[in-house]
């Protein structure tokens, strides 16, 4: 018997592959998901990669397999199948008077209806009992035309649709122990470490998204908070490291990096993050004017409620002011505790006037102290990341949405590898 790997959705067997692990399956996991279970009799240990359903859906978003794209792909499949059935019936209906039941089922099938059927279809997929109706029969079909796998049996789009619709399931697991025991893969092989570089449903390379920011402090903060807020996504995102190779920082350098990566046809999805201050927004507008490829985008830190009436110090004294777009460097997103001293928010000090944007630029006092306080908190397990850092949570929702939109565009357009 030839060894195989198996992908499970809880107890449901979704996919089986003999002799090797397909890229589209291993791309769903991180190496940190690996679980090794010793054999009770001293035999070959069982090895699997297991992740929560919600984590797998977030990873699929970062690979461009978003809910929106899945729905569009379903609607395209339905239209194509309907046209095919209509053409078939126009030729053969007279000889097969019952042949229009498939066409009727297709016309009646909506996206919401397909999703509602998935849990029941999965529960009875391997039963010998009769189907409820034609749609049920077609979704249980084991051939390549199964309506359950409407985008193809090796498609991440199909997998996303099934996992998303299976609301009653909790875990996705990839069992590879049989392949190791059969000698098809090495027991120490990092099966998932590099596979996110080949993830698209049409076989296009994507890889972990690359995040650019204005300087090493921004990167340190983003990296530390990402590892704490989203540990289940760490291998799906990487950061431009300013420190290791002494890379220059500043908003103008982010634009230069974008130009260089675009000119080099770098295939990875790239998101540049600019500050929400006068200099950052000026650079953001310049970056937006570039003709960047569809795998590259830029955003600025979002406007926040905390900054709408924030204490400031300027030539005319102390005033509360809306500093969104004028003085919201990354320090303003690190939580009230880091921003406060003696029970009061550290003020923003106005430092200069930008004539082009007709606005003043400023930064928070003692920003190094603010940064260090936040970085320490990220190492402190007692910090409540769900309630203490709403601004940084918003930052990451904005960044992850930008990554997903960029990857979705690449997926939909079928981006090819750059010519060498």
C-alpha positions as CSV (number, residue, x, y, z in Angstrom):
1,X,0.0,0.0,0.0
2,X,1.4,3.4,-1.0
3,X,1.7,6.0,1.8
4,X,-0.3,9.2,1.6
5,X,-0.9,12.4,3.4
6,X,-4.4,13.3,4.4
7,X,-6.1,16.7,5.0
8,X,-8.8,16.7,7.6
9,X,-11.5,19.2,8.6
10,X,-12.1,17.8,12.1
11,X,-13.0,14.2,11.3
12,X,-13.9,14.8,7.7
13,X,-11.3,13.6,5.1
14,X,-11.0,16.5,2.6
15,X,-8.0,15.5,0.4
16,X,-5.6,12.6,0.0
17,X,-2.3,12.6,-1.9
18,X,0.0,9.7,-2.3
19,X,3.9,9.9,-2.1
20,X,4.2,13.7,-1.5
21,X,2.6,16.7,0.2
22,X,1.0,19.1,-2.4
23,X,2.1,22.7,-2.1
24,X,-1.5,23.9,-1.8
25,X,-2.0,21.7,1.3
26,X,1.2,22.5,3.2
27,X,0.8,26.2,2.4
28,X,-2.1,26.3,4.9
29,X,0.2,25.7,7.9
30,X,3.2,27.0,9.8
31,X,6.0,24.9,11.1
32,X,4.8,26.0,14.6
33,X,1.6,24.0,13.9
34,X,3.6,20.7,13.8
35,X,2.6,18.1,16.4
36,X,4.6,14.9,16.9
37,X,3.0,12.0,18.8
38,X,5.3,9.1,19.9
39,X,4.0,5.6,18.9
40,X,2.9,3.7,22.0
41,X,4.8,0.6,20.9
42,X,8.0,2.5,20.0
43,X,7.2,2.5,16.3
44,X,7.3,5.5,13.9
45,X,5.8,8.6,15.5
46,X,2.7,10.2,14.1
47,X,3.3,13.7,12.6
48,X,0.6,16.2,11.8
49,X,0.2,19.9,11.2
50,X,-2.9,21.3,13.0
51,X,-4.5,24.7,13.1
52,X,-7.8,26.3,14.1
53,X,-10.3,26.8,11.3
54,X,-10.3,30.6,11.9
55,X,-6.5,30.7,11.6
56,X,-6.5,28.9,8.3
57,X,-9.2,31.3,6.9
58,X,-7.0,34.3,7.9
59,X,-4.0,32.7,6.2
60,X,-6.0,32.1,3.0
61,X,-7.0,35.8,3.1
62,X,-3.3,36.7,3.1
63,X,-2.8,34.4,0.1
64,X,-5.5,36.2,-1.8
65,X,-8.1,33.5,-1.4
66,X,-10.6,35.9,0.1
67,X,-14.3,35.4,0.7
68,X,-15.0,38.0,-2.0
69,X,-12.9,36.2,-4.6
70,X,-14.3,32.8,-3.7
71,X,-17.8,34.1,-4.3
72,X,-16.9,35.7,-7.6
73,X,-15.2,32.4,-8.6
74,X,-18.4,30.5,-7.7
75,X,-20.6,32.8,-9.7
76,X,-18.2,32.4,-12.7
77,X,-18.3,28.7,-12.4
78,X,-22.1,28.7,-12.2
79,X,-22.4,30.8,-15.3
80,X,-20.0,28.6,-17.2
81,X,-21.8,25.4,-16.1
82,X,-25.2,26.8,-16.9
83,X,-24.1,27.8,-20.5
84,X,-22.7,24.3,-20.9
85,X,-25.9,22.6,-19.8
86,X,-28.0,24.9,-21.9
87,X,-26.0,24.0,-25.0
88,X,-26.2,20.3,-24.2
89,X,-30.0,20.4,-23.8
90,X,-30.4,22.3,-27.1
91,X,-29.0,19.3,-28.8
92,X,-30.1,16.3,-26.8
93,X,-33.3,17.2,-24.8
94,X,-35.6,15.4,-27.3
95,X,-33.7,12.2,-26.6
96,X,-33.4,12.7,-22.8
97,X,-36.6,14.3,-21.5
98,X,-35.3,14.3,-17.9
99,X,-31.9,15.9,-18.7
100,X,-33.0,19.4,-17.7
101,X,-33.1,18.6,-14.0
102,X,-29.3,19.4,-13.7
103,X,-29.9,22.8,-15.4
104,X,-32.8,23.6,-13.1
105,X,-30.7,22.7,-10.1
106,X,-27.9,25.0,-11.4
107,X,-30.2,27.9,-12.0
108,X,-31.7,27.6,-8.5
109,X,-28.3,27.3,-6.7
110,X,-27.2,30.5,-5.0
111,X,-23.9,31.1,-3.2
112,X,-25.7,31.2,0.1
113,X,-27.6,28.0,-0.8
114,X,-24.3,26.3,-1.6
115,X,-22.8,27.4,1.7
116,X,-25.8,26.2,3.7
117,X,-25.6,22.7,2.0
118,X,-21.9,22.2,2.8
119,X,-22.1,20.9,6.4
120,X,-24.7,18.3,5.4
121,X,-22.8,17.2,2.3
122,X,-19.6,16.8,4.3
123,X,-21.4,14.8,7.0
124,X,-22.8,12.3,4.4
125,X,-20.2,12.5,1.7
126,X,-19.2,8.8,1.9
127,X,-22.7,7.4,2.7
128,X,-24.4,5.0,0.4
129,X,-27.8,6.5,0.9
130,X,-29.6,8.4,-1.8
131,X,-29.2,12.1,-2.3
132,X,-31.9,14.5,-1.2
133,X,-32.1,16.2,-4.6
134,X,-30.0,16.9,-7.7
135,X,-27.9,19.5,-6.1
136,X,-27.1,17.2,-3.2
137,X,-26.2,14.5,-5.7
138,X,-23.9,16.8,-7.7
139,X,-22.1,18.1,-4.6
140,X,-21.5,14.5,-3.4
141,X,-20.1,13.5,-6.8
142,X,-16.6,12.0,-6.6
143,X,-15.5,12.9,-10.1
144,X,-13.8,16.1,-11.3
145,X,-17.2,17.8,-11.9
146,X,-18.2,17.8,-8.3
147,X,-20.1,20.9,-7.4
148,X,-18.5,20.8,-3.9
149,X,-15.1,21.4,-5.5
150,X,-16.4,23.9,-8.1
151,X,-12.9,25.5,-8.7
152,X,-11.1,22.1,-8.9
153,X,-9.9,19.5,-6.4
154,X,-6.5,21.0,-6.1
155,X,-7.7,24.6,-5.7
156,X,-7.2,26.7,-2.6
157,X,-10.3,28.6,-3.7
158,X,-12.4,25.4,-3.4
159,X,-10.7,24.7,0.0
160,X,-11.5,28.2,1.2
161,X,-15.1,27.8,0.2
162,X,-15.6,24.5,2.0
163,X,-13.7,25.4,5.2
164,X,-15.6,28.8,5.4
165,X,-19.0,27.1,4.9
166,X,-18.3,24.4,7.5
167,X,-19.3,26.6,10.5
168,X,-19.6,23.7,12.8
169,X,-16.0,22.6,12.4
170,X,-13.0,23.7,14.5
171,X,-9.7,22.3,13.2
172,X,-7.8,21.7,10.0
173,X,-5.1,19.1,10.1
174,X,-2.6,17.7,7.7
175,X,-1.4,14.1,8.6
176,X,2.0,13.3,7.1
177,X,3.2,10.5,9.4
178,X,2.5,7.8,6.8
179,X,4.7,9.6,4.2
180,X,7.5,9.8,6.8
181,X,7.1,6.2,7.8
182,X,7.1,5.1,4.2
183,X,10.3,7.0,3.4
184,X,8.8,9.4,1.0
185,X,9.8,12.5,3.1
186,X,12.5,13.0,5.7
187,X,11.4,13.0,9.3
188,X,13.2,16.3,9.9
189,X,11.9,18.0,6.8
190,X,10.3,21.4,7.3
191,X,7.3,20.6,5.2
192,X,5.5,24.0,5.5
193,X,8.4,26.4,5.9
194,X,8.8,27.4,2.3
195,X,5.5,26.3,0.7
196,X,3.7,29.6,1.3
197,X,5.9,30.8,-1.6
198,X,3.9,28.7,-4.0
199,X,0.3,29.1,-2.9
200,X,-2.1,30.5,-5.5
201,X,-4.9,28.5,-6.8
202,X,-3.6,28.8,-10.3
203,X,0.0,28.0,-9.3
204,X,1.4,31.5,-9.1
205,X,4.1,32.4,-6.7
206,X,3.3,34.7,-3.8
207,X,5.2,34.1,-0.7
208,X,5.1,35.8,2.7
209,X,4.0,39.4,2.4
210,X,6.8,42.0,2.9
211,X,6.0,45.0,5.1
212,X,8.0,48.2,4.7
213,X,7.9,51.1,7.2
214,X,9.6,54.4,7.7
215,X,12.4,53.2,10.1
216,X,13.8,50.6,12.4
217,X,11.7,51.7,15.4
218,X,8.5,51.3,13.3
219,X,9.6,47.9,12.2
220,X,10.5,46.8,15.7
221,X,7.1,47.8,17.0
222,X,5.2,46.3,14.1
223,X,7.1,43.0,14.4
224,X,6.7,42.7,18.2
225,X,3.0,43.5,18.1
226,X,2.4,41.1,15.2
227,X,4.1,38.3,17.0
228,X,1.9,39.0,20.0
229,X,-1.4,39.8,18.3
230,X,-1.2,37.2,15.4
231,X,1.1,34.4,16.3
232,X,-0.8,32.1,13.9
233,X,0.2,34.3,11.0
234,X,3.9,34.9,11.7
235,X,5.3,32.8,8.8
236,X,2.9,34.5,6.4
237,X,4.4,38.0,6.9
238,X,8.0,39.3,6.9
239,X,9.5,42.7,7.5
240,X,12.2,44.8,5.9
241,X,14.9,44.7,8.5
242,X,16.6,48.1,8.8
243,X,19.0,47.0,11.6
244,X,20.7,43.9,10.2
245,X,22.0,45.6,7.0
246,X,21.9,49.2,8.2
247,X,19.2,50.2,5.8
248,X,18.4,53.9,5.7
249,X,15.1,55.0,7.1
250,X,12.6,57.7,6.5
251,X,9.5,58.2,4.3
252,X,11.5,59.1,1.3
253,X,13.5,55.9,1.5
254,X,10.3,53.8,1.5
255,X,9.4,55.4,-1.9
256,X,12.9,54.5,-3.2
257,X,12.5,50.9,-2.0
258,X,9.1,50.6,-3.7
259,X,10.7,51.9,-7.0
260,X,13.6,49.4,-6.6
261,X,11.3,46.4,-5.9
262,X,9.0,47.3,-8.8
263,X,12.0,47.7,-11.2
264,X,13.3,44.3,-10.0
265,X,10.0,42.7,-10.6
266,X,10.0,41.2,-7.1
267,X,7.1,38.7,-7.0
268,X,6.3,38.9,-3.3
269,X,3.3,40.9,-2.1
270,X,4.6,44.1,-0.6
271,X,2.8,46.7,1.6
272,X,4.5,50.0,2.5
273,X,3.2,51.6,5.7
274,X,3.6,55.4,6.1
275,X,2.9,57.4,9.2
276,X,-0.3,59.4,9.7
277,X,1.6,62.7,10.0
278,X,2.4,65.6,7.6
279,X,5.6,64.0,6.2
280,X,4.1,60.5,6.0
281,X,1.0,61.6,4.1
282,X,3.1,63.6,1.7
283,X,5.2,60.5,1.0
284,X,2.1,58.4,0.8
285,X,0.6,60.6,-1.9
286,X,3.9,60.4,-3.9
287,X,3.9,56.6,-3.6
288,X,0.3,56.4,-4.7
289,X,1.2,58.3,-7.9
290,X,3.7,55.6,-8.9
291,X,2.7,53.0,-11.4
292,X,3.3,50.1,-9.0
293,X,2.6,46.5,-10.1
294,X,-0.5,44.8,-8.7
295,X,1.5,42.9,-6.0
296,X,2.6,46.2,-4.3
297,X,0.5,48.7,-2.4
298,X,0.9,51.5,0.2
299,X,-1.2,52.6,3.1
300,X,-0.8,55.1,5.9
301,X,-1.6,54.6,9.6
302,X,-5.3,55.0,10.2
303,X,-7.0,58.0,11.8
304,X,-7.9,57.3,15.4
305,X,-10.3,58.7,18.0
306,X,-7.6,59.2,20.6
307,X,-5.9,61.8,18.3
308,X,-9.0,63.9,17.7
309,X,-8.5,66.0,20.8
310,X,-4.9,65.3,21.9
311,X,-2.8,67.6,24.1
312,X,-0.2,69.6,22.1
313,X,2.5,72.2,22.8
314,X,3.3,75.0,20.3
315,X,4.3,78.6,20.0
316,X,0.8,79.6,21.3
317,X,1.0,77.3,24.3
318,X,-0.9,74.2,25.2
319,X,-4.1,73.2,23.3
320,X,-6.0,70.1,22.6
321,X,-6.0,69.5,18.8
322,X,-6.9,67.0,16.2
323,X,-3.5,65.6,15.2
324,X,-4.6,63.0,12.7
325,X,-2.7,63.6,9.5
326,X,-0.3,66.0,11.3
327,X,1.5,64.2,14.2
328,X,0.4,60.6,14.3
329,X,3.6,58.7,14.2
330,X,3.5,55.1,15.3
331,X,3.9,56.1,19.0
332,X,0.3,57.4,19.0
333,X,-0.9,53.8,18.4
334,X,0.9,52.2,21.4
335,X,-1.8,52.5,24.0
336,X,-2.7,55.0,26.7
337,X,-0.5,53.4,29.3
338,X,2.6,53.8,27.2
339,X,1.6,57.3,26.2
340,X,0.9,58.5,29.7
341,X,3.1,59.9,32.4
342,X,1.9,60.9,35.9
343,X,-1.7,60.1,34.8
344,X,-1.7,62.4,31.8
345,X,-1.0,61.8,28.1
346,X,2.4,63.0,26.9
347,X,1.8,66.0,24.7
348,X,2.7,66.3,21.0
349,X,5.2,69.1,20.4
350,X,4.9,70.9,17.1
351,X,8.2,70.9,15.3
352,X,7.8,72.5,11.9
353,X,5.5,73.7,9.1
354,X,5.2,71.9,5.8
355,X,4.4,74.5,3.1
356,X,3.3,72.0,0.4
357,X,0.6,70.4,2.6
358,X,-0.1,73.7,4.5
359,X,0.0,71.9,7.9
360,X,2.3,71.6,10.9
361,X,4.3,68.5,11.7
362,X,4.8,67.2,15.3
363,X,5.8,64.3,17.4
364,X,5.0,63.1,20.9
365,X,7.4,64.0,23.7
366,X,9.8,61.3,25.0
367,X,8.8,59.0,22.1
368,X,11.7,56.6,22.9
369,X,10.2,56.1,26.4
370,X,6.8,55.4,24.8
371,X,8.3,52.9,22.4
372,X,10.3,51.0,25.1
373,X,7.2,50.8,27.3
374,X,5.2,49.2,24.6
375,X,7.9,46.8,23.6
376,X,8.3,45.7,27.2
377,X,4.5,45.2,27.4
378,X,4.6,43.0,24.3
379,X,6.9,40.7,26.2
380,X,4.7,40.7,29.3
381,X,2.2,37.9,29.2
382,X,-0.1,39.8,31.6
383,X,-0.8,42.5,29.0
384,X,-4.3,42.3,27.7
385,X,-3.8,42.7,24.0
386,X,-7.6,42.5,23.3
387,X,-8.5,45.6,25.3
388,X,-5.4,47.7,26.0
389,X,-4.3,48.4,22.5
390,X,-7.3,49.3,20.3
391,X,-5.2,51.7,18.1
392,X,-2.6,49.0,17.3
393,X,-5.3,46.4,16.7
394,X,-6.7,48.9,14.1
395,X,-3.3,49.3,12.6
396,X,-3.0,45.5,12.1
397,X,-6.6,45.2,10.7
398,X,-5.6,47.9,8.2
399,X,-2.3,46.2,7.2
400,X,-3.8,42.7,6.9
401,X,-6.7,44.0,4.8
402,X,-4.2,45.7,2.5
403,X,-2.2,42.4,2.2
404,X,-5.4,40.5,1.5
405,X,-6.5,42.9,-1.2
406,X,-3.1,42.9,-2.9
407,X,-2.9,39.2,-2.9
408,X,-6.5,38.9,-4.1
409,X,-5.7,41.1,-7.1
410,X,-2.7,38.9,-7.9
411,X,-4.8,35.8,-7.6
412,X,-7.6,37.1,-9.8
413,X,-5.3,38.4,-12.4
414,X,-3.2,35.2,-12.4
415,X,0.1,37.0,-12.0
416,X,3.0,35.0,-13.5
417,X,6.5,34.8,-12.3
418,X,8.8,37.6,-13.6
419,X,10.8,36.7,-16.7
420,X,14.5,35.9,-15.9
